[in-house]
Structure formats: C-alpha cells, structure tokens
Amino acid sequence: MTIRAVTWDAVGTLIAVAGTVGTTYAEVAAAQGVTVQAADLDARFPGAFKQTLARWPVPYGADDADARAFWDQVVRATFDIPLPDDLPGACYEAFANARYWRVLPGVREALALVAARGLPQAVVSNFDVRLPGLLVALGLGPFVTVITSAGVGAAKPDPAPLRTAARSLGVNVADLLHIGDSPTEDGGLAACGCRVWLVTGGIDPQALEQHL
C-alpha cells in the first residue's frame, strides 16, 4: 500500500501535558483563592474523566460548546468540592495555553521527515477548538488541516474525523498512515482501511521511515 498522506493524533502522540493535570488545576485554583493539593487532584482525575466520558452522549463533546460542558463536568468531579462558578472554565482555558504542554521527543524531526518526503499532513484528534492555536503556539505544523472531534461531532474510533481529514488532504482513507498512541481510539481506525502505527512516548524518526 502506497502512503500518500499522514495523519497524526495530538495528545500522547505529538504533545503531552507539561507536569500533570493536577498541578495545572491546583495552580488555576490558587489564583482564585482555592487551595487544593495537586496530588489529590491527580488521584481523582482519571476516575472523573472516565466516568464523565462514559456518560457523555458524544465522547469529548458533540461541538465546541458541548466540549466545554464536558470538561466543566470533569473539572468539578476532579475537585469534588464546591467551586467558584468560573473556576472550571479557567481550567479549560489553561489548557489552551502552550506553557502547560510539551512537544514529545522526536516529533519535530518526524514532521520534518514527512514534509521532506512531500507528503501532506493533518491532525485528527479527540479535542476541540483549542487545538489549532495550541499547535501553532508550540511551533508544530503547518498542517493541511486540524480535525477535532468537536468540530466533526464524532470522536475516534468513529471514522468520521479521519474521513473528513482525508477529503481535505485529497486522498482516500486507504492512502493514509495514521499515527497515534491509543489502541482503541487510534488503533480502531484500521477498520476503515488506513494503515495505523501506534507509538508511545514520542516518535522514532528511523522507525517512521519504515512505515512511509
């Protein structure tokens, strides 16, 4: 199969949280006079996220407003105490700021390698309106398009985000190499005919060459 374009997952593939979610939430809370321990927030966040995701009609949000509502519920469940009304929104906005993220090892080299091959690239992520600006602020790209689940109204492994990206790239889904970290959300896209490469903790450019 000839690869004609590459799509990338975002969180866990290109970027990761700098520090922890708990440290960021605690910093935002402290600015509003709420004192919490980052370690306690880190302990509660995975369960709060999982429980909210399981009951949300469209995972991560059907649109950008719904995505904000989704994260509002995750934040409230993570703190598990009464909060000032604008604190969940402040936590949401914090993760639109590049200072709370880091680029994973090998990513810049991998993006340059794909570009040098003349292959168009796109991002396909279970994210929302914050992502395009965040990628620009982190100096990643340029990408032909950045497709978010909130923008499409469906989250991976639903094929709709990938198919939307393929149309923007001008290729068939079968012509894509999709690179991601989640066996479920990214790995599940193989069912729609693309090639999938799952990575952990960054990108090995030499390994990438073998997939192109």
Backbone as JSON Lines, residues from 0, in Angstrom:
{"i":0,"aa":"M","n":[0.84,-1.19,0.0],"ca":[0.0,0.0,0.0],"c":[0.88,1.24,0.0]}
{"i":1,"aa":"T","n":[0.64,2.16,-0.93],"ca":[1.4,3.39,-1.02],"c":[0.81,4.44,-0.1]}
{"i":2,"aa":"I","n":[1.65,5.03,0.74],"ca":[1.21,6.09,1.64],"c":[1.27,7.41,0.89]}
{"i":3,"aa":"R","n":[0.14,8.12,0.83],"ca":[0.07,9.39,0.12],"c":[-0.11,10.58,1.06]}
{"i":4,"aa":"A","n":[-0.4,10.31,2.34],"ca":[-0.56,11.39,3.32],"c":[-0.47,10.78,4.72]}
{"i":5,"aa":"V","n":[-0.17,11.62,5.7],"ca":[-0.02,11.17,7.08],"c":[-0.93,12.0,7.98]}
{"i":6,"aa":"T","n":[-1.65,11.31,8.85],"ca":[-2.45,11.99,9.87],"c":[-1.89,11.64,11.25]}
{"i":7,"aa":"W","n":[-1.97,12.61,12.13],"ca":[-1.41,12.48,13.48],"c":[-2.49,12.68,14.53]}
{"i":8,"aa":"D","n":[-2.49,11.84,15.53],"ca":[-3.18,12.15,16.77],"c":[-2.42,13.28,17.45]}
{"i":9,"aa":"A","n":[-3.04,13.95,18.41],"ca":[-2.37,15.06,19.09],"c":[-1.85,14.64,20.47]}
{"i":10,"aa":"V","n":[-2.74,14.54,21.45],"ca":[-2.3,14.29,22.83],"c":[-1.8,12.85,22.97]}
{"i":11,"aa":"G","n":[-0.58,12.71,23.47],"ca":[0.04,11.4,23.62],"c":[0.86,10.98,22.42]}
{"i":12,"aa":"T","n":[0.73,11.72,21.33],"ca":[1.46,11.41,20.1],"c":[2.39,12.56,19.73]}
{"i":13,"aa":"L","n":[1.82,13.75,19.53],"ca":[2.62,14.93,19.25],"c":[2.98,15.7,20.53]}
{"i":14,"aa":"I","n":[2.02,15.78,21.44],"ca":[2.19,16.62,22.63],"c":[1.71,15.87,23.87]}
{"i":15,"aa":"A","n":[2.16,16.36,25.02],"ca":[1.7,15.82,26.3],"c":[1.64,16.98,27.3]}
{"i":16,"aa":"V","n":[0.89,16.77,28.37],"ca":[0.78,17.78,29.41],"c":[2.15,17.98,30.04]}
{"i":17,"aa":"A","n":[2.53,19.23,30.22],"ca":[3.76,19.55,30.94],"c":[3.44,19.51,32.43]}
{"i":18,"aa":"G","n":[4.15,18.69,33.19],"ca":[3.77,18.48,34.58],"c":[2.63,17.49,34.63]}
{"i":19,"aa":"T","n":[1.58,17.84,35.39],"ca":[0.41,16.97,35.49],"c":[-0.85,17.81,35.41]}
{"i":20,"aa":"V","n":[-1.96,17.15,35.15],"ca":[-3.25,17.84,35.18],"c":[-3.48,18.44,36.56]}
{"i":21,"aa":"G","n":[-3.16,17.68,37.61],"ca":[-3.38,18.16,38.97],"c":[-2.6,19.41,39.3]}
{"i":22,"aa":"T","n":[-1.35,19.49,38.85],"ca":[-0.56,20.69,39.14],"c":[-1.15,21.91,38.43]}
{"i":23,"aa":"T","n":[-1.64,21.72,37.23],"ca":[-2.25,22.83,36.49],"c":[-3.55,23.26,37.15]}
{"i":24,"aa":"Y","n":[-4.42,22.31,37.46],"ca":[-5.68,22.65,38.12],"c":[-5.43,23.34,39.46]}
{"i":25,"aa":"A","n":[-4.46,22.86,40.21],"ca":[-4.15,23.46,41.51],"c":[-3.65,24.89,41.35]}
{"i":26,"aa":"E","n":[-2.84,25.14,40.32],"ca":[-2.33,26.49,40.06],"c":[-3.47,27.44,39.71]}
{"i":27,"aa":"V","n":[-4.37,26.97,38.84],"ca":[-5.52,27.79,38.45],"c":[-6.41,28.07,39.66]}
{"i":28,"aa":"A","n":[-6.62,27.05,40.47],"ca":[-7.47,27.21,41.66],"c":[-6.85,28.2,42.64]}
{"i":29,"aa":"A","n":[-5.55,28.12,42.84],"ca":[-4.87,29.01,43.78],"c":[-5.04,30.47,43.37]}
{"i":30,"aa":"A","n":[-5.05,30.73,42.05],"ca":[-5.23,32.1,41.56],"c":[-6.61,32.65,41.91]}
{"i":31,"aa":"Q","n":[-7.56,31.74,42.21],"ca":[-8.9,32.15,42.59],"c":[-9.15,31.95,44.09]}
{"i":32,"aa":"G","n":[-8.08,31.72,44.84],"ca":[-8.2,31.61,46.28],"c":[-8.66,30.26,46.78]}
{"i":33,"aa":"V","n":[-8.59,29.25,45.92],"ca":[-8.99,27.89,46.33],"c":[-7.71,27.07,46.48]}
{"i":34,"aa":"T","n":[-7.49,26.53,47.68],"ca":[-6.29,25.76,47.96],"c":[-6.6,24.28,47.92]}
{"i":35,"aa":"V","n":[-5.95,23.56,47.04],"ca":[-6.09,22.11,46.93],"c":[-4.72,21.52,46.69]}
{"i":36,"aa":"Q","n":[-4.57,20.25,47.0],"ca":[-3.31,19.55,46.77],"c":[-3.3,18.95,45.37]}
{"i":37,"aa":"A","n":[-2.26,19.25,44.62],"ca":[-2.16,18.72,43.26],"c":[-2.21,17.2,43.25]}
{"i":38,"aa":"A","n":[-1.58,16.57,44.23],"ca":[-1.57,15.1,44.27],"c":[-2.98,14.54,44.42]}
{"i":39,"aa":"D","n":[-3.83,15.23,45.2],"ca":[-5.21,14.77,45.36],"c":[-5.98,14.89,44.05]}
{"i":40,"aa":"L","n":[-5.75,15.98,43.34],"ca":[-6.41,16.16,42.05],"c":[-5.94,15.12,41.04]}
{"i":41,"aa":"D","n":[-4.64,14.85,41.03],"ca":[-4.11,13.82,40.13],"c":[-4.71,12.45,40.43]}
{"i":42,"aa":"A","n":[-4.94,12.18,41.7],"ca":[-5.51,10.89,42.08],"c":[-6.96,10.76,41.62]}
{"i":43,"aa":"R","n":[-7.71,11.87,41.65],"ca":[-9.13,11.81,41.29],"c":[-9.39,12.01,39.8]}
{"i":44,"aa":"F","n":[-8.45,12.65,39.09],"ca":[-8.72,12.99,37.69],"c":[-9.03,11.78,36.8]}
{"i":45,"aa":"P","n":[-8.25,10.68,36.85],"ca":[-8.56,9.58,35.92],"c":[-9.98,9.05,36.08]}
{"i":46,"aa":"G","n":[-10.43,8.87,37.32],"ca":[-11.79,8.39,37.54],"c":[-12.83,9.4,37.1]}
{"i":47,"aa":"A","n":[-12.59,10.68,37.37],"ca":[-13.54,11.72,36.97],"c":[-13.65,11.77,35.45]}
{"i":48,"aa":"F","n":[-12.53,11.68,34.78],"ca":[-12.53,11.71,33.32],"c":[-13.26,10.49,32.75]}
{"i":49,"aa":"K","n":[-12.93,9.32,33.26],"ca":[-13.53,8.08,32.75],"c":[-15.04,8.06,32.96]}
{"i":50,"aa":"Q","n":[-15.49,8.47,34.14],"ca":[-16.92,8.45,34.44],"c":[-17.68,9.46,33.58]}
{"i":51,"aa":"T","n":[-17.09,10.64,33.37],"ca":[-17.75,11.64,32.54],"c":[-17.8,11.18,31.09]}
{"i":52,"aa":"L","n":[-16.7,10.63,30.61],"ca":[-16.65,10.14,29.23],"c":[-17.7,9.06,28.99]}
{"i":53,"aa":"A","n":[-17.88,8.17,29.96],"ca":[-18.79,7.04,29.79],"c":[-20.25,7.48,29.66]}
{"i":54,"aa":"R","n":[-20.6,8.6,30.27],"ca":[-22.0,9.02,30.24],"c":[-22.26,10.16,29.25]}
{"i":55,"aa":"W","n":[-21.21,10.64,28.55],"ca":[-21.41,11.75,27.63],"c":[-21.94,11.23,26.3]}
{"i":56,"aa":"P","n":[-23.02,11.81,25.77],"ca":[-23.63,11.27,24.54],"c":[-22.65,11.15,23.37]}
{"i":57,"aa":"V","n":[-21.87,12.21,23.1],"ca":[-20.8,12.15,22.1],"c":[-19.49,12.33,22.86]}
{"i":58,"aa":"P","n":[-18.62,11.33,22.86],"ca":[-17.38,11.44,23.64],"c":[-16.63,12.74,23.36]}
{"i":59,"aa":"Y","n":[-16.21,13.41,24.41],"ca":[-15.44,14.66,24.35],"c":[-16.27,15.87,23.91]}
{"i":60,"aa":"G","n":[-17.51,15.67,23.53],"ca":[-18.37,16.79,23.14],"c":[-18.76,16.76,21.69]}
{"i":61,"aa":"A","n":[-20.05,17.01,21.42],"ca":[-20.57,16.97,20.05],"c":[-20.19,18.21,19.26]}
{"i":62,"aa":"D","n":[-19.88,19.31,19.95],"ca":[-19.4,20.53,19.33],"c":[-18.56,21.26,20.37]}
{"i":63,"aa":"D","n":[-18.08,22.44,20.04],"ca":[-17.16,23.11,20.95],"c":[-17.83,23.54,22.26]}
{"i":64,"aa":"A","n":[-19.09,23.96,22.19],"ca":[-19.8,24.31,23.42],"c":[-20.0,23.06,24.28]}
{"i":65,"aa":"D","n":[-20.33,21.95,23.65],"ca":[-20.53,20.71,24.38],"c":[-19.21,20.21,24.96]}
{"i":66,"aa":"A","n":[-18.1,20.44,24.24],"ca":[-16.78,20.06,24.76],"c":[-16.46,20.85,26.02]}
{"i":67,"aa":"R","n":[-16.78,22.13,26.03],"ca":[-16.56,22.93,27.22],"c":[-17.41,22.4,28.39]}
{"i":68,"aa":"A","n":[-18.65,22.02,28.09],"ca":[-19.51,21.46,29.13],"c":[-18.96,20.13,29.65]}
{"i":69,"aa":"F","n":[-18.42,19.32,28.72],"ca":[-17.8,18.05,29.12],"c":[-16.68,18.3,30.11]}
{"i":70,"aa":"W","n":[-15.77,19.22,29.78],"ca":[-14.64,19.48,30.67],"c":[-15.07,20.17,31.96]}
{"i":71,"aa":"D","n":[-16.14,20.94,31.91],"ca":[-16.69,21.51,33.14],"c":[-17.03,20.4,34.12]}
{"i":72,"aa":"Q","n":[-17.66,19.35,33.62],"ca":[-18.04,18.24,34.5],"c":[-16.83,17.46,34.98]}
{"i":73,"aa":"V","n":[-15.84,17.28,34.11],"ca":[-14.61,16.59,34.53],"c":[-13.92,17.36,35.64]}
{"i":74,"aa":"V","n":[-13.82,18.68,35.48],"ca":[-13.15,19.51,36.49],"c":[-13.9,19.44,37.81]}
{"i":75,"aa":"R","n":[-15.21,19.6,37.78],"ca":[-15.99,19.57,39.03],"c":[-15.86,18.23,39.74]}
{"i":76,"aa":"A","n":[-15.88,17.14,38.98],"ca":[-15.73,15.82,39.6],"c":[-14.32,15.61,40.13]}
{"i":77,"aa":"T","n":[-13.32,16.21,39.48],"ca":[-11.94,16.07,39.93],"c":[-11.73,16.81,41.25]}
{"i":78,"aa":"F","n":[-12.26,18.01,41.38],"ca":[-12.12,18.77,42.63],"c":[-13.0,18.18,43.72]}
{"i":79,"aa":"D","n":[-14.23,17.8,43.36],"ca":[-15.17,17.17,44.3],"c":[-15.45,18.05,45.52]}
{"i":80,"aa":"I","n":[-15.43,19.37,45.32],"ca":[-15.81,20.35,46.35],"c":[-16.55,21.47,45.63]}
{"i":81,"aa":"P","n":[-17.34,22.27,46.36],"ca":[-17.97,23.43,45.72],"c":[-16.9,24.37,45.14]}
{"i":82,"aa":"L","n":[-17.13,24.85,43.91],"ca":[-16.15,25.68,43.23],"c":[-16.75,27.02,42.83]}
{"i":83,"aa":"P","n":[-15.92,28.06,42.75],"ca":[-16.4,29.3,42.13],"c":[-16.88,29.01,40.71]}
{"i":84,"aa":"D","n":[-17.92,29.72,40.29],"ca":[-18.56,29.4,39.02],"c":[-17.6,29.42,37.84]}
{"i":85,"aa":"D","n":[-16.6,30.32,37.88],"ca":[-15.73,30.44,36.72],"c":[-14.46,29.61,36.8]}
{"i":86,"aa":"L","n":[-14.29,28.84,37.88],"ca":[-13.06,28.04,38.0],"c":[-12.98,26.92,36.96]}
{"i":87,"aa":"P","n":[-14.05,26.14,36.73],"ca":[-13.93,25.11,35.68],"c":[-13.57,25.69,34.32]}
{"i":88,"aa":"G","n":[-14.16,26.83,33.97],"ca":[-13.82,27.47,32.7],"c":[-12.38,27.92,32.64]}
{"i":89,"aa":"A","n":[-11.86,28.38,33.78],"ca":[-10.45,28.8,33.83],"c":[-9.53,27.6,33.64]}
{"i":90,"aa":"C","n":[-9.9,26.45,34.19],"ca":[-9.1,25.24,33.99],"c":[-9.13,24.82,32.52]}
{"i":91,"aa":"Y","n":[-10.29,24.94,31.9],"ca":[-10.42,24.63,30.47],"c":[-9.53,25.55,29.65]}
{"i":92,"aa":"E","n":[-9.57,26.84,29.93],"ca":[-8.78,27.8,29.16],"c":[-7.28,27.61,29.38]}
{"i":93,"aa":"A","n":[-6.89,27.15,30.57],"ca":[-5.47,26.96,30.84],"c":[-4.84,26.01,29.83]}
{"i":94,"aa":"F","n":[-5.58,24.98,29.45],"ca":[-5.02,24.0,28.53],"c":[-5.1,24.44,27.07]}
{"i":95,"aa":"A","n":[-5.51,25.69,26.84],"ca":[-5.32,26.31,25.53],"c":[-3.98,27.03,25.46]}
{"i":96,"aa":"N","n":[-3.27,27.09,26.58],"ca":[-2.0,27.82,26.7],"c":[-0.83,26.87,26.51]}
{"i":97,"aa":"A","n":[0.07,27.22,25.61],"ca":[1.19,26.34,25.29],"c":[2.09,26.07,26.49]}
{"i":98,"aa":"R","n":[2.11,26.95,27.5],"ca":[3.0,26.73,28.63],"c":[2.64,25.49,29.45]}
{"i":99,"aa":"Y","n":[1.43,25.0,29.27],"ca":[1.01,23.81,30.01],"c":[1.19,22.52,29.21]}
{"i":100,"aa":"W","n":[1.87,22.62,28.07],"ca":[2.09,21.46,27.21],"c":[3.57,21.35,26.84]}
{"i":101,"aa":"R","n":[3.97,20.16,26.39],"ca":[5.32,19.96,25.87],"c":[5.23,19.12,24.6]}
{"i":102,"aa":"V","n":[6.16,19.34,23.71],"ca":[6.26,18.54,22.48],"c":[7.04,17.27,22.81]}
{"i":103,"aa":"L","n":[6.52,16.14,22.39],"ca":[7.14,14.86,22.72],"c":[8.42,14.63,21.91]}
{"i":104,"aa":"P","n":[9.32,13.78,22.42],"ca":[10.6,13.54,21.75],"c":[10.42,13.02,20.32]}
{"i":105,"aa":"G","n":[11.24,13.54,19.43],"ca":[11.26,13.07,18.05],"c":[10.18,13.64,17.15]}
{"i":106,"aa":"V","n":[9.24,14.39,17.73],"ca":[8.1,14.85,16.94],"c":[8.52,15.84,15.86]}
{"i":107,"aa":"R","n":[9.32,16.82,16.22],"ca":[9.71,17.83,15.22],"c":[10.49,17.17,14.08]}
{"i":108,"aa":"E","n":[11.37,16.26,14.42],"ca":[12.15,15.55,13.4],"c":[11.23,14.7,12.51]}
{"i":109,"aa":"A","n":[10.23,14.08,13.13],"ca":[9.31,13.23,12.36],"c":[8.46,14.06,11.41]}
{"i":110,"aa":"L","n":[7.97,15.2,11.87],"ca":[7.19,16.07,11.0],"c":[8.03,16.56,9.82]}
{"i":111,"aa":"A","n":[9.29,16.9,10.11],"ca":[10.19,17.35,9.05],"c":[10.46,16.23,8.05]}
{"i":112,"aa":"L","n":[10.59,15.01,8.53],"ca":[10.84,13.86,7.66],"c":[9.68,13.65,6.7]}
{"i":113,"aa":"V","n":[8.46,13.71,7.23],"ca":[7.28,13.53,6.37],"c":[7.2,14.65,5.34]}
{"i":114,"aa":"A","n":[7.46,15.87,5.79],"ca":[7.42,17.01,4.86],"c":[8.47,16.86,3.77]}
{"i":115,"aa":"A","n":[9.65,16.36,4.14],"ca":[10.72,16.18,3.15],"c":[10.35,15.13,2.12]}
{"i":116,"aa":"R","n":[9.49,14.2,2.5],"ca":[9.01,13.19,1.55],"c":[7.93,13.75,0.63]}
{"i":117,"aa":"G","n":[7.49,14.99,0.89],"ca":[6.46,15.6,0.07],"c":[5.06,15.12,0.38]}
{"i":118,"aa":"L","n":[4.87,14.53,1.56],"ca":[3.56,14.0,1.93],"c":[2.79,15.05,2.74]}
{"i":119,"aa":"P","n":[1.55,15.33,2.37],"ca":[0.75,16.26,3.17],"c":[0.4,15.64,4.52]}
{"i":120,"aa":"Q","n":[0.23,16.51,5.52],"ca":[-0.02,16.05,6.89],"c":[-1.23,16.76,7.48]}
{"i":121,"aa":"A","n":[-1.92,16.04,8.35],"ca":[-3.07,16.6,9.06],"c":[-3.08,16.04,10.48]}
{"i":122,"aa":"V","n":[-3.79,16.71,11.35],"ca":[-4.01,16.22,12.72],"c":[-5.46,15.78,12.84]}
{"i":123,"aa":"V","n":[-5.67,14.63,13.44],"ca":[-7.01,14.1,13.69],"c":[-7.06,13.73,15.17]}
{"i":124,"aa":"S","n":[-7.79,14.52,15.95],"ca":[-7.69,14.4,17.4],"c":[-9.05,14.51,18.07]}
{"i":125,"aa":"N","n":[-9.22,13.76,19.15],"ca":[-10.39,13.92,20.01],"c":[-10.16,15.13,20.91]}
{"i":126,"aa":"F","n":[-10.39,16.3,20.35],"ca":[-10.08,17.57,21.01],"c":[-11.14,18.58,20.55]}
{"i":127,"aa":"D","n":[-10.86,19.85,20.69],"ca":[-11.85,20.88,20.41],"c":[-11.18,22.13,19.87]}
{"i":128,"aa":"V","n":[-11.89,23.24,19.93],"ca":[-11.46,24.49,19.3],"c":[-10.1,25.0,19.79]}
{"i":129,"aa":"R","n":[-9.65,24.53,20.93],"ca":[-8.36,24.98,21.47],"c":[-7.17,24.45,20.68]}
{"i":130,"aa":"L","n":[-7.34,23.34,19.97],"ca":[-6.19,22.63,19.42],"c":[-5.44,23.36,18.3]}
{"i":131,"aa":"P","n":[-6.1,23.92,17.3],"ca":[-5.32,24.54,16.22],"c":[-4.36,25.63,16.71]}
{"i":132,"aa":"G","n":[-4.85,26.53,17.55],"ca":[-3.99,27.58,18.07],"c":[-2.88,27.05,18.95]}
{"i":133,"aa":"L","n":[-3.18,26.0,19.69],"ca":[-2.17,25.39,20.56],"c":[-1.02,24.81,19.74]}
{"i":134,"aa":"L","n":[-1.34,24.13,18.66],"ca":[-0.3,23.56,17.81],"c":[0.57,24.66,17.19]}
{"i":135,"aa":"V","n":[-0.05,25.75,16.79],"ca":[0.7,26.87,16.23],"c":[1.63,27.45,17.3]}
{"i":136,"aa":"A","n":[1.1,27.63,18.52],"ca":[1.9,28.21,19.6],"c":[3.08,27.32,19.96]}
{"i":137,"aa":"L","n":[2.94,26.02,19.78],"ca":[4.02,25.09,20.07],"c":[4.97,24.92,18.89]}
{"i":138,"aa":"G","n":[4.68,25.61,17.8],"ca":[5.56,25.56,16.64],"c":[5.46,24.28,15.84]}
{"i":139,"aa":"L","n":[4.31,23.64,15.87],"ca":[4.11,22.39,15.13],"c":[3.3,22.66,13.87]}
{"i":140,"aa":"G","n":[3.67,22.0,12.79],"ca":[3.0,22.2,11.53],"c":[3.95,22.83,10.52]}
{"i":141,"aa":"P","n":[3.42,23.41,9.44],"ca":[1.99,23.57,9.18],"c":[1.33,22.27,8.74]}
{"i":142,"aa":"F","n":[0.06,22.16,9.05],"ca":[-0.75,21.02,8.64],"c":[-1.77,21.5,7.62]}
{"i":143,"aa":"V","n":[-2.14,20.61,6.72],"ca":[-3.19,20.95,5.75],"c":[-4.48,21.27,6.48]}
{"i":144,"aa":"T","n":[-4.77,20.5,7.53],"ca":[-5.96,20.73,8.32],"c":[-5.76,20.13,9.71]}
{"i":145,"aa":"V","n":[-6.51,20.65,10.67],"ca":[-6.56,20.09,12.02],"c":[-8.02,19.74,12.27]}
{"i":146,"aa":"I","n":[-8.31,18.45,12.32],"ca":[-9.67,17.97,12.51],"c":[-9.85,17.56,13.97]}
{"i":147,"aa":"T","n":[-10.83,18.16,14.63],"ca":[-11.13,17.79,16.02],"c":[-12.47,17.06,16.08]}
{"i":148,"aa":"S","n":[-12.6,16.23,17.09],"ca":[-13.86,15.5,17.26],"c":[-15.02,16.47,17.48]}
{"i":149,"aa":"A","n":[-14.77,17.55,18.24],"ca":[-15.84,18.51,18.48],"c":[-16.25,19.23,17.19]}
{"i":150,"aa":"G","n":[-15.29,19.41,16.29],"ca":[-15.61,20.06,15.02],"c":[-16.42,19.18,14.09]}
{"i":151,"aa":"V","n":[-16.28,17.87,14.23],"ca":[-16.97,16.92,13.36],"c":[-18.23,16.38,14.0]}
{"i":152,"aa":"G","n":[-18.25,16.35,15.34],"ca":[-19.39,15.8,16.05],"c":[-19.29,14.3,16.26]}
{"i":153,"aa":"A","n":[-18.07,13.77,16.16],"ca":[-17.83,12.34,16.38],"c":[-16.38,12.17,16.8]}
{"i":154,"aa":"A","n":[-16.15,11.22,17.69],"ca":[-14.81,11.01,18.23],"c":[-14.25,9.67,17.77]}
{"i":155,"aa":"K","n":[-12.94,9.66,17.5],"ca":[-12.28,8.38,17.2],"c":[-12.59,7.38,18.3]}
{"i":156,"aa":"P","n":[-12.82,6.11,17.96],"ca":[-12.56,5.43,16.68],"c":[-13.65,5.56,15.62]}
{"i":157,"aa":"D","n":[-14.68,6.38,15.86],"ca":[-15.6,6.69,14.77],"c":[-14.76,7.2,13.59]}
{"i":158,"aa":"P","n":[-15.01,6.7,12.38],"ca":[-14.17,7.09,11.25],"c":[-14.43,8.48,10.7]}
{"i":159,"aa":"A","n":[-15.47,9.17,11.17],"ca":[-15.84,10.46,10.58],"c":[-14.71,11.48,10.62]}
{"i":160,"aa":"P","n":[-13.98,11.65,11.75],"ca":[-12.88,12.63,11.73],"c":[-11.8,12.28,10.7]}
{"i":161,"aa":"L","n":[-11.45,11.0,10.6],"ca":[-10.41,10.6,9.65],"c":[-10.88,10.8,8.21]}
{"i":162,"aa":"R","n":[-12.12,10.48,7.95],"ca":[-12.64,10.67,6.59],"c":[-12.69,12.15,6.22]}
{"i":163,"aa":"T","n":[-13.01,12.99,7.18],"ca":[-13.0,14.43,6.94],"c":[-11.59,14.9,6.59]}
{"i":164,"aa":"A","n":[-10.6,14.4,7.33],"ca":[-9.22,14.75,7.05],"c":[-8.8,14.27,5.67]}
{"i":165,"aa":"A","n":[-9.19,13.05,5.31],"ca":[-8.81,12.51,4.0],"c":[-9.35,13.38,2.87]}
{"i":166,"aa":"R","n":[-10.58,13.86,3.02],"ca":[-11.14,14.75,1.98],"c":[-10.32,16.03,1.87]}
{"i":167,"aa":"S","n":[-9.93,16.59,3.02],"ca":[-9.12,17.82,2.99],"c":[-7.75,17.57,2.37]}
{"i":168,"aa":"L","n":[-7.21,16.39,2.59],"ca":[-5.9,16.04,2.05],"c":[-5.96,15.62,0.59]}
{"i":169,"aa":"G","n":[-7.16,15.37,0.09],"ca":[-7.33,14.97,-1.31],"c":[-6.92,13.55,-1.59]}
{"i":170,"aa":"V","n":[-7.06,12.67,-0.6],"ca":[-6.68,11.26,-0.77],"c":[-7.8,10.37,-0.25]}
{"i":171,"aa":"N","n":[-7.71,9.09,-0.56],"ca":[-8.62,8.11,0.02],"c":[-8.11,7.7,1.4]}
{"i":172,"aa":"V","n":[-9.01,7.25,2.25],"ca":[-8.62,6.79,3.59],"c":[-7.58,5.69,3.48]}
{"i":173,"aa":"A","n":[-7.69,4.83,2.5],"ca":[-6.74,3.74,2.32],"c":[-5.34,4.21,1.99]}
{"i":174,"aa":"D","n":[-5.2,5.48,1.61],"ca":[-3.88,6.03,1.29],"c":[-3.19,6.65,2.5]}
{"i":175,"aa":"L","n":[-3.84,6.61,3.65],"ca":[-3.34,7.3,4.84],"c":[-2.52,6.39,5.73]}
{"i":176,"aa":"L","n":[-1.49,6.98,6.35],"ca":[-0.85,6.41,7.53],"c":[-1.3,7.27,8.7]}
{"i":177,"aa":"H","n":[-2.0,6.68,9.65],"ca":[-2.41,7.4,10.85],"c":[-1.51,6.99,12.0]}
{"i":178,"aa":"I","n":[-0.97,7.98,12.7],"ca":[-0.05,7.73,13.81],"c":[-0.69,8.22,15.09]}
{"i":179,"aa":"G","n":[-0.79,7.34,16.07],"ca":[-1.42,7.7,17.34],"c":[-0.93,6.82,18.46]}
{"i":180,"aa":"D","n":[-1.46,7.05,19.66],"ca":[-1.0,6.3,20.82],"c":[-2.05,5.4,21.45]}
{"i":181,"aa":"S","n":[-3.32,5.6,21.12],"ca":[-4.39,4.85,21.78],"c":[-4.76,3.61,20.98]}
{"i":182,"aa":"P","n":[-4.63,2.42,21.57],"ca":[-5.03,1.2,20.85],"c":[-6.5,1.21,20.47]}
{"i":183,"aa":"T","n":[-7.34,1.88,21.28],"ca":[-8.78,1.92,20.99],"c":[-9.11,3.05,20.02]}
{"i":184,"aa":"E","n":[-8.78,4.28,20.4],"ca":[-9.21,5.44,19.61],"c":[-8.47,5.54,18.28]}
{"i":185,"aa":"D","n":[-7.16,5.29,18.3],"ca":[-6.38,5.35,17.06],"c":[-6.32,3.99,16.38]}
{"i":186,"aa":"G","n":[-6.04,2.96,17.15],"ca":[-5.96,1.63,16.57],"c":[-7.24,1.2,15.89]}
{"i":187,"aa":"G","n":[-8.37,1.65,16.43],"ca":[-9.66,1.29,15.86],"c":[-9.9,1.84,14.47]}
{"i":188,"aa":"L","n":[-9.11,2.84,14.08],"ca":[-9.29,3.42,12.74],"c":[-8.83,2.48,11.63]}
{"i":189,"aa":"A","n":[-8.06,1.46,11.98],"ca":[-7.63,0.49,10.96],"c":[-8.83,-0.18,10.3]}
{"i":190,"aa":"A","n":[-9.94,-0.22,11.0],"ca":[-11.14,-0.87,10.46],"c":[-11.68,-0.15,9.24]}
{"i":191,"aa":"C","n":[-11.33,1.13,9.07],"ca":[-11.83,1.85,7.89],"c":[-10.83,1.84,6.74]}
{"i":192,"aa":"G","n":[-9.74,1.07,6.88],"ca":[-8.88,0.8,5.74],"c":[-7.55,1.51,5.69]}
{"i":193,"aa":"C","n":[-7.28,2.39,6.67],"ca":[-5.99,3.07,6.67],"c":[-4.94,2.21,7.36]}
{"i":194,"aa":"R","n":[-3.68,2.58,7.19],"ca":[-2.61,1.94,7.96],"c":[-2.45,2.72,9.26]}
{"i":195,"aa":"V","n":[-2.27,2.02,10.37],"ca":[-2.13,2.67,11.68],"c":[-0.81,2.25,12.3]}
{"i":196,"aa":"W","n":[-0.1,3.22,12.84],"ca":[1.12,2.97,13.61],"c":[0.92,3.55,15.0]}
{"i":197,"aa":"L","n":[0.98,2.69,16.01],"ca":[0.81,3.11,17.4],"c":[2.16,3.37,18.03]}
{"i":198,"aa":"V","n":[2.29,4.49,18.72],"ca":[3.56,4.9,19.33],"c":[3.33,5.19,20.81]}
{"i":199,"aa":"T","n":[4.44,5.25,21.54],"ca":[4.38,5.53,22.97],"c":[5.52,6.47,23.34]}
{"i":200,"aa":"G","n":[5.19,7.6,23.94],"ca":[6.21,8.48,24.49],"c":[7.03,9.27,23.49]}
{"i":201,"aa":"G","n":[6.54,9.39,22.27],"ca":[7.26,10.15,21.26],"c":[7.39,9.37,19.96]}
{"i":202,"aa":"I","n":[8.15,9.92,19.03],"ca":[8.29,9.33,17.69],"c":[9.75,9.02,17.42]}
{"i":203,"aa":"D","n":[10.0,7.83,16.93],"ca":[11.34,7.45,16.47],"c":[11.39,7.7,14.97]}
{"i":204,"aa":"P","n":[12.09,8.74,14.52],"ca":[12.11,9.04,13.09],"c":[12.61,7.89,12.22]}
{"i":205,"aa":"Q","n":[13.57,7.13,12.71],"ca":[14.07,6.0,11.92],"c":[12.98,4.93,11.75]}
{"i":206,"aa":"A","n":[12.22,4.68,12.82],"ca":[11.12,3.73,12.73],"c":[10.04,4.24,11.78]}
{"i":207,"aa":"L","n":[9.82,5.56,11.82],"ca":[8.82,6.15,10.94],"c":[9.17,5.91,9.47]}
{"i":208,"aa":"E","n":[10.43,6.01,9.13],"ca":[10.83,5.8,7.73],"c":[10.39,4.44,7.23]}
{"i":209,"aa":"Q","n":[10.36,3.44,8.1],"ca":[9.97,2.1,7.69],"c":[8.47,2.0,7.4]}
{"i":210,"aa":"H","n":[7.69,2.97,7.9],"ca":[6.24,2.94,7.69],"c":[5.79,3.79,6.51]}
{"i":211,"aa":"L","n":[6.67,4.61,5.97],"ca":[6.29,5.51,4.9],"c":[6.45,4.87,3.51]}
